[in-house]
Every structure is written in C-alpha cells, then in structure tokens.
C-alpha cells in the first residue's frame, strides 16, 4: 500500500484556495493552483499504478479496468451532482440556452467547447474545462504506465515534457492565421489538454523517482533552486520586454503570470516555469522538508481531502452569493473582496465536507472494493492503493 503524504493534502487545499481567491478578484495568478492540481494528480495516480504494477505482473487489461473503476467512483458522482445543481440554478435564473453545454460537459470535452465557441458560458460551468483536461489525459496515460517498462515509461514521460511546449509554440504560431486575437489564442493554449499534458507528466516522473527523492532529499532542494532561477529569469525577461514595448509602472508586470499569456512566446515558457515550480514544491513534500510541517495541520489536511468537491462547488457558491449580495461586491474595495472570499471559502469547504462525509466517501470505498474484486479475479489476491 502506498504511504499517504499528508502535506500533499495541504497543498491541494492551498491550490483550491488560490483558485477561489482569483475568482474573488484577489489573486490574479491564482490560476496556477490548477497547475499544482495537475502535477499532484499526475503524481498520485502514477504512484498507485506503479504500486499496482509491482504487485501484479504482468500488467493487463484488468489493471486498466481497476484504475478506471476507482477514478469513476471518485470523479463522476460529485461531478454529476454538481451538474444537477447547476441545472436547477439555470432553471431558477432563466438561462435555458445553457442546456446546450450538457453534451460537452457530460463527455468531458468542455475545454474544446470553450476554446472553439465564442458564445458566453454559464459562470458556474466556466471552471469545468479543467476536469475535461484531466479526464482526457487519463484515457491513455494508465496504459503508458502499466504496459511500458519503467525505463521506457520514463522516456515517454520526458518526451511528453519536451514535446508539449513545442505544441504550444505551434499553436501560438498557427492560430493568428485563423483570425484569432491574442486573448483567444492565450485561452486556446491555456485550456488545451494537449497543450498542458506536460504538467501531469512531470508529476508522473516524480512518482517514478519518489524513492530516490526520499533517499536523497537534496534532489528536491536542487529542484527548488532551479525552479527559483527559472521563475526569476522568466519574470525578469518579460518585464524587460514590456518595458521595451513602452510599458511603465504597473504595466511593466502585466501579462507575465496573469492576464493575456500570449505573445513573445509567453504561451510556451510560462507553463514550463509554473509546472516546474509546482513539481519542485511537490518534491519538497516528498522529501519531507521541515517547512511542510507548518502546513500539515489536521484542519488543512482535511480541507485538502475535500478539495475536489470544493473546487467543483466554489463557482456555484460564488454565483449564488453574487446574486444575493452582488451589490455589495460591486464596491470593489479590497476589504469587501476579502470578506466575500472568506465567506465563499467557508461555505464551499463546509458544503464539500458535508458532501464528502455523507456519501462521496462511501462511494469511493465501494469503488475500491470493486477495483479489488477486479484485481482479485485477475491475480488471485487483492491490492490496496491510497486515495
């Protein structure tokens, strides 16, 4: 059984909080919390698959079915419940045209819908493209981990990390020819699953080298220093580009880690930097850095355990709050936005925790039981993996 790393739950809680803060107009770079989610997700799924592969050889279709079963019982029930809630709100608010989004939402292709559609989406649907990106990655990813030998899998993951930035560059070069403006191109790269698979691949690589990082914590330290250098060079470079373009004051730091992340190859390098920073942070958690003792508070760990539900729910909470007290939020003062954020965060976490403890956890456990039955049938004995 793979050992649970509680500081990773804390990182999930922080990632969710960053996203909510951005949507409350408090943290312009809060979107990076999603990329932290991506790297963590790639790591956790990979370490479970690696453990399963080590316990049962050779890998087979049953391993894949076992994986799909666990993910299905973890991802789909809360997601379906959220969609039902949204449909009720749509009906109450009178937005029947938003029913057209259901085919894309239910097939996890909503990111492509948002990229190629110019029609406005229901605000409570806007963040669901990230779930589509994750699910698209998990179609083929388990096959790569399960069927390839360790060295071949590592080679394939490194290839993904190298090729995906090239794909982002190609997208940035080709899209202007189709009449897309800078904002649309930036979002097209941002929400493209193929343009962000390197985040998951980095997490998967960490899973393959988890034991090495535990034995040699200095590897995580070196990653952290390299991440700091990369971030510093990236930010300094684009501040210089902005200044040479005539920007002054606050404008010199625009469109670097927030705003329109396109132009001068931003769409290529910003995600490389953010992915590596997230991976270095995760490596620190694996290595057991003392700093992570500060965030391993049981409350923060508990929030991290319900962060998926919290991520789903926060948009509808913000929508309902906006409808109820939107006049207050329109004042745009920092104090009001902070208060709005705190109320939204507490409501989101409370609802997510209630949902998780009353029914989600039971379904997750049932999904693991079904998964174990699949493996028992295939191999003659069960296997346990972490959630």
KETORFI-948858 format. One line per 10 residues: number of its first residue (from 1); their letters; for each residue x, y, z of C-alpha. Coordinates in nm, 3 decimals, decimal comma. Each point is the difference from the previous one (the first is absolute). Example, Ala and Ser with C-alpha at 12.3 -4.5 7.8 and 13.67 -1.06 7.14 Angstrom:
1	AS	1,230/-0,450/0,780  0,137/0,344/-0,066
This chain:
1	XXXXXXXXXX	0,000/0,000/0,000  0,138/0,342/-0,093  0,067/0,229/0,296  -0,220/0,309/0,022  0,191/0,330/-0,003  -0,215/0,234/0,207  0,180/0,314/-0,111  -0,129/-0,073/-0,352  -0,354/0,030/0,135  0,102/0,338/0,141
11	XXXXXXXXXX	0,134/0,100/-0,341  -0,333/-0,097/-0,154  -0,175/0,226/0,252  0,232/0,288/-0,090  -0,054/-0,058/-0,373  -0,378/0,011/0,044  0,031/0,315/0,211  0,210/0,169/-0,269  -0,267/-0,067/-0,263  -0,280/0,133/0,221
21	XXXXXXXXXX	0,208/0,309/0,080  0,051/0,070/-0,370  -0,372/-0,030/-0,069  -0,058/0,246/0,285  0,237/0,241/-0,181  0,262/-0,020/0,274  0,278/-0,210/-0,156  0,063/0,058/-0,372  0,237/-0,298/-0,022  -0,234/-0,233/0,189
31	XXXXXXXXXX	-0,040/-0,201/-0,323  0,335/-0,161/0,080  -0,181/-0,198/0,268  -0,155/-0,205/-0,281  0,345/-0,091/-0,130  0,101/-0,104/0,351  -0,308/-0,223/-0,003  0,113/-0,143/-0,335  0,350/-0,088/0,122  -0,132/-0,149/0,324
41	XXXXXXXXXX	-0,259/-0,200/-0,193  0,262/-0,141/-0,236  0,214/-0,098/0,297  -0,270/-0,166/0,209  -0,154/-0,196/-0,285  0,342/-0,115/-0,120  0,122/-0,121/0,340  -0,317/-0,208/0,038  0,044/-0,149/-0,345  0,367/-0,070/0,068
51	XXXXXXXXXX	-0,088/-0,174/0,327  -0,267/-0,205/-0,172  0,235/-0,091/-0,282  0,268/-0,111/0,248  -0,247/-0,217/0,192  -0,148/-0,171/-0,303  0,200/-0,098/-0,305  -0,050/0,005/-0,285  -0,223/0,305/-0,045  -0,324/-0,069/-0,180
61	XXXXXXXXXX	-0,336/0,141/-0,096  -0,115/-0,072/0,354  0,244/0,258/0,136  -0,150/0,259/-0,231  -0,356/-0,096/0,098  0,098/0,021/0,365  0,140/0,350/-0,050  -0,303/0,119/-0,197  -0,235/-0,138/0,266  0,173/0,190/0,280
71	XXXXXXXXXX	0,007/0,325/-0,196  -0,362/-0,040/-0,107  -0,125/-0,033/0,357  0,221/0,290/0,112  -0,060/0,250/-0,281  -0,341/-0,058/-0,153  -0,247/-0,002/0,296  0,097/0,347/0,137  0,030/0,132/-0,355  -0,348/-0,129/-0,092
81	XXXXXXXXXX	-0,146/0,139/0,322  0,154/0,339/-0,079  -0,147/0,000/-0,351  -0,345/-0,076/0,143  0,034/0,292/0,241  0,104/0,225/-0,287  -0,300/-0,110/-0,209  -0,232/0,093/0,286  0,164/0,341/0,035  -0,017/0,053/-0,377
91	XXXXXXXXXX	-0,371/-0,072/0,011  -0,054/0,236/0,294  0,201/0,282/-0,157  -0,150/-0,050/-0,346  0,300/-0,094/-0,214  -0,147/-0,285/-0,212  0,254/0,055/-0,279  0,267/-0,143/0,231  -0,148/-0,347/-0,037  0,192/-0,017/-0,327
101	XXXXXXXXXX	0,321/-0,049/0,200  -0,112/-0,333/0,145  0,131/-0,225/-0,282  0,348/0,146/0,045  -0,012/-0,005/0,380  -0,115/-0,361/0,017  0,260/-0,123/-0,250  0,287/0,193/0,161  0,066/0,201/-0,314  -0,102/0,333/0,146
111	XXXXXXXXXX	0,348/0,148/-0,034  -0,021/-0,033/-0,379  -0,350/0,149/0,006  0,134/0,305/0,182  0,300/0,033/-0,230  -0,196/-0,010/-0,326  -0,322/0,168/0,112  -0,044/0,377/0,015  -0,328/-0,031/0,190  0,005/0,097/0,370
121	XXXXXXXXXX	-0,015/-0,289/0,247  -0,189/-0,022/0,326  0,240/0,127/0,267  -0,043/-0,312/0,216  0,116/-0,214/-0,296  0,309/0,206/-0,079  0,248/-0,195/0,212  -0,113/-0,346/-0,111  0,229/0,001/-0,303  0,280/-0,101/0,239
131	XXXXXXXXXX	-0,184/-0,322/0,087  -0,025/-0,074/-0,373  0,377/0,047/-0,037  0,066/-0,247/0,284  -0,238/-0,262/-0,134  0,144/0,022/-0,350  0,347/-0,059/0,137  -0,117/-0,306/0,191  -0,132/-0,173/-0,311  0,345/-0,112/-0,119
141	XXXXXXXXXX	0,227/0,087/0,291  -0,061/-0,318/0,207  0,081/-0,214/-0,304  0,336/0,177/-0,030  0,087/-0,063/0,366  -0,133/-0,355/0,018  0,121/-0,149/-0,326  0,340/0,162/-0,043  0,306/-0,103/0,194  0,117/0,257/0,255
151	XXXXXXXXXX	0,282/0,139/-0,216  -0,225/0,019/-0,304  -0,275/0,171/0,199  0,248/0,256/0,133  0,124/0,063/-0,355  -0,359/0,049/-0,120  -0,077/0,243/0,284  0,314/0,202/-0,072  -0,100/0,009/-0,366  -0,341/0,139/0,098
161	XXXXXXXXXX	0,169/0,270/0,211  0,216/0,098/-0,298  -0,257/-0,026/-0,277  -0,297/0,174/0,164  0,174/0,343/0,015  0,075/-0,042/-0,371  -0,370/-0,064/-0,057  -0,085/0,318/0,193  0,239/0,190/-0,223  -0,156/-0,144/-0,316
171	XXXXXXXXXX	-0,345/0,096/0,128  0,115/0,353/0,071  0,152/0,032/-0,347  -0,291/-0,150/-0,196  -0,305/0,149/0,169  0,049/0,363/-0,115  -0,042/-0,123/-0,358  -0,356/-0,103/0,094  -0,087/0,350/0,117  0,022/-0,068/0,373
181	XXXXXXXXXX	0,096/0,296/0,219  0,259/-0,016/0,278  -0,247/-0,073/0,280  -0,162/-0,286/-0,187  0,336/-0,154/-0,093  0,117/0,030/0,361  -0,311/-0,179/0,123  0,029/-0,260/-0,275  0,345/-0,098/0,126  -0,109/0,033/0,363
191	XXXXXXXXXX	-0,298/-0,238/-0,032  0,138/-0,246/-0,254  0,055/-0,342/0,151  0,279/-0,080/-0,248  0,164/0,330/0,091  0,010/-0,080/0,372  0,078/-0,371/0,022  0,357/0,080/0,109  -0,132/0,101/0,344  -0,137/-0,351/0,060
201	XXXXXXXXXX	0,313/-0,155/-0,150  0,223/0,189/0,244  -0,208/-0,132/0,289  0,028/-0,351/-0,143  0,378/0,034/-0,025  0,014/0,095/0,369  -0,193/-0,317/0,079  0,262/-0,208/-0,182  0,278/0,169/0,197  -0,183/0,026/0,332
211	XXXXXXXXXX	0,227/-0,249/0,176  0,310/0,179/-0,128  -0,130/0,334/0,130  -0,072/-0,154/0,341  0,352/-0,148/0,017  0,165/0,318/-0,129  -0,205/0,306/0,114  0,264/0,227/-0,152  -0,154/-0,084/-0,340  -0,312/0,191/0,103
221	XXXXXXXXXX	0,216/0,289/0,122  0,177/0,017/-0,336  -0,337/-0,004/-0,176  -0,117/0,289/0,218  0,305/0,210/-0,082  -0,038/-0,075/-0,370  -0,369/0,093/0,017  0,091/0,329/0,169  0,257/0,078/-0,268  -0,246/-0,087/-0,278
231	XXXXXXXXXX	-0,273/0,218/0,150  0,239/0,291/0,054  0,135/-0,014/-0,354  -0,349/-0,032/-0,147  -0,144/0,294/0,197  0,306/0,221/-0,057  0,001/-0,077/-0,373  -0,362/0,096/-0,053  0,021/0,307/0,219  0,282/0,106/-0,229
241	XXXXXXXXXX	-0,210/-0,078/-0,309  -0,294/0,200/0,141  0,223/0,298/0,077  0,154/-0,008/-0,348  -0,356/-0,002/-0,136  -0,069/0,326/0,179  -0,157/-0,124/0,324  0,048/0,203/0,317  -0,082/-0,053/0,366  -0,248/-0,277/0,069
251	XXXXXXXXXX	-0,031/-0,070/-0,373  0,356/-0,137/0,002  -0,114/-0,307/0,194  -0,319/-0,070/-0,195  -0,049/-0,317/-0,205  0,286/-0,186/0,164  -0,170/-0,239/0,244  -0,351/0,136/-0,048  -0,201/0,173/-0,269  0,049/-0,081/-0,369
261	XXXXXXXXXX	0,269/-0,268/0,002  0,079/0,015/-0,370  0,261/0,177/-0,207  0,379/-0,005/0,006  -0,030/-0,377/0,072  -0,170/0,051/0,338  -0,237/-0,282/-0,090  0,301/-0,233/-0,022  0,210/0,096/0,301  -0,251/0,102/0,267
271	XXXXXXXXXX	-0,134/-0,356/0,033  0,350/-0,150/0,002  0,087/0,223/0,293  -0,325/-0,055/0,188  0,012/-0,376/-0,051  0,355/-0,022/0,127  -0,077/0,221/0,301  -0,295/-0,227/0,085  0,217/-0,309/-0,048  0,274/0,143/0,223
281	XXXXXXXXXX	-0,258/0,075/0,269  -0,133/-0,353/-0,023  0,355/-0,140/0,013  0,050/0,194/0,323  -0,309/-0,165/0,146  0,133/-0,342/-0,104  0,341/0,077/0,151  -0,165/0,102/0,329  0,123/0,358/0,018  -0,052/0,147/0,345
291	XXXXXXXXXX	-0,189/0,292/-0,148  -0,283/-0,240/-0,084  -0,045/-0,072/0,369  -0,151/0,348/0,017  -0,281/-0,090/-0,238  -0,071/-0,354/0,118  -0,262/0,126/0,242  -0,289/-0,249/0,022  -0,249/0,267/-0,108  0,194/0,084/-0,315
301	XXXXXXXXXX	0,051/-0,368/-0,076  -0,375/-0,056/0,040  -0,071/0,286/-0,241  0,240/-0,157/-0,248  -0,189/-0,327/0,017  -0,317/0,176/-0,120  0,179/0,236/-0,239  -0,145/-0,169/-0,310  -0,354/0,061/0,120  0,097/0,347/0,115
311	XXXXXXXXXX	0,145/0,081/-0,340  -0,320/-0,116/-0,169  -0,232/0,184/0,237  0,172/0,334/0,042  -0,131/0,141/-0,329  -0,365/-0,061/0,085  0,059/0,139/0,350  0,146/0,316/-0,152  -0,290/0,023/-0,244  -0,264/-0,030/0,271
321	XXXXXXXXXX	0,185/0,248/0,222  0,031/0,235/-0,295  -0,374/-0,018/-0,063  -0,074/0,054/0,368  0,252/0,270/0,093  0,154/0,094/-0,334  -0,078/0,366/0,068  0,242/-0,018/0,291  0,273/-0,168/-0,202  -0,029/0,266/-0,271
331	XXXXXXXXXX	0,163/0,251/0,234  0,331/-0,162/-0,104  0,180/0,102/0,321  0,265/-0,245/0,117  -0,166/-0,037/0,340  -0,331/-0,099/-0,154  0,166/-0,246/-0,237  0,189/-0,159/0,289  -0,324/-0,035/0,197  -0,173/-0,144/-0,308
341	XXXXXXXXXX	0,286/-0,247/-0,046  -0,002/-0,113/0,364  -0,375/-0,060/-0,003  0,018/-0,183/-0,334  0,294/-0,213/0,115  -0,169/-0,101/0,325  -0,330/-0,080/-0,174  0,177/-0,198/-0,272  0,209/-0,206/0,241  -0,300/-0,064/0,230
351	XXXXXXXXXX	-0,219/-0,127/-0,287  0,285/-0,205/-0,149  0,077/-0,159/0,336  -0,366/-0,082/0,062  -0,025/-0,156/-0,345  0,322/-0,197/0,042  -0,083/-0,142/0,343  -0,365/-0,083/-0,071  0,024/-0,179/-0,334  0,313/0,060/-0,209
361	XXXXXXXXXX	0,231/-0,191/0,233  -0,232/-0,299/0,000  0,001/-0,011/-0,380  0,380/0,034/-0,008  0,034/-0,296/0,235  -0,246/-0,199/-0,206  0,196/0,085/-0,312  0,315/-0,133/0,162  -0,178/-0,320/0,095  -0,114/-0,049/-0,359
371	XXXXXXXXXX	0,352/0,077/-0,118  0,144/-0,258/0,238  -0,248/-0,261/-0,123  0,120/0,065/-0,354  0,361/-0,048/0,107  -0,086/-0,304/0,210  -0,166/-0,159/-0,298  0,302/0,076/-0,215  0,274/-0,092/0,245  -0,148/-0,203/0,283
381	XXXXXXX	0,064/0,259/0,270  -0,110/0,363/0,071  0,208/0,315/-0,006  -0,039/0,319/0,205  0,084/0,347/-0,127  -0,034/0,343/0,152  -0,277/0,244/-0,094
